[in-house]
Amino acid sequence: MKYVGQKPEFSFKPVPLNTLKKIRYCLKTDNLTNYCGDRSYYFLGPLAKIEHALVQYTLVKLIKKGFKLVSVPDILPDELIKRCGMDTVGERNQIYSLNKLYYGDKWCLSGTSEMALAGFLMNTNISKDKLPLKLCSVSRCYRAEVSNIAEEKGIYRVHQFTKVEMFGACFPEDSENMTIQFRNIQEELFESLGLHYRVLDMAKHELGTQAFRKYDIEAWMPGRNKYGEISSCSDCANYQSERLRIHSDDIYLHTVNGTACAVPRLIIALAETYQTADGSLNLPKILNDYVIGQHFLKSSNFPKFTSIQAHRYKM
């Protein structure tokens, strides 16, 4: 639909996040099979602080815009997940099912807090004066994804990650506007961070079962030399509300969801956009107030690892 901002220019060849010299010991993705499996990661020191800063920055923005913060569970019944529009059976689904011996039948790990937020509203008659209802949540998201594409190694496509999610319920005639509002919030967040991105109106064959309309936002990732999806928002119309009985009197409401901050991919976009010639990074000043131990992000103050520290961080 549109491009926003300009691709950053460098006096050197930009490199991927995992090869930035001064932060490569703050990210661990290799040799994890024995204790947490492939497609996992550790953020250490500065990267862990950046994750915290991004989450806090995003939540402050959402709460100021009228979102109510909800803390949600990560273990959900498969029936709820199916009613939200995701498959829990078959060879190609992305949902982790828990061992029946320990958890009983039909329990799964949540792929996104959208499902828990929808479940929170299940069998609810929401009064008109509470609409439109806007909720947000921070959660871990679990995805049983597989990819052999080289560019999707590292933290681009992982089995679990932290995400800030937006979820809304409104009258049917308002869902198109709410979807645009969610997308505008996403754009405002990414533009304030100085990212170059493009907005896509997804074709029908790209939509999930539950989505009536879906927009994706892809940020430019200089080290990868390509655009990568960092968020999406969907108008699910009455698909979820009819299956979960989310209504206002005799009207089934429409539900809308959107990713405000998917931490790993947002960190890729930021680190590669703001990388410096010495392999460090200078992140936007707007994040300074949200970082634990401010100003460590300046390249001159970036932690210098001794050989002992480097060995410890490399495990």
MOJOTA-V880386 format. One record per run of one state. SS is the DSSP state (alpha for helix, beta for strand, coil for the rest). FROM is the first residue (numbers start at 1). TO is the last residue. If there is no record, write none. Layout:
BEGIN
ss: {SS;SS}
from: {FROM;FROM}
to: {TO;TO}
END
This chain:
BEGIN
ss: {coil;beta;coil;alpha;coil;alpha;beta;coil;beta;coil;alpha;coil;beta;coil;beta;alpha;coil;beta;coil;alpha;coil;beta;coil;alpha;coil;beta;coil;alpha;coil;beta;coil;alpha;coil;beta;coil;alpha;coil;beta;coil;alpha;coil;beta;coil;beta;coil;alpha;coil;beta;coil;beta;coil;beta;alpha;coil;beta;coil;beta;coil;alpha;coil;alpha;coil;alpha;coil}
from: {1;2;5;17;20;24;27;29;42;44;46;65;68;70;75;78;85;97;98;100;104;107;110;113;121;124;126;128;131;133;143;150;153;160;171;172;193;197;202;204;207;213;222;226;236;239;245;246;249;251;253;254;263;274;275;276;281;282;285;291;299;302;307;315}
to: {1;4;16;19;23;26;28;41;43;45;64;67;69;74;77;84;96;97;99;103;106;109;112;120;123;125;127;130;132;142;149;152;159;170;171;192;196;201;203;206;212;221;225;235;238;244;245;248;250;252;253;262;273;274;275;280;281;284;290;298;301;306;314;315}
END
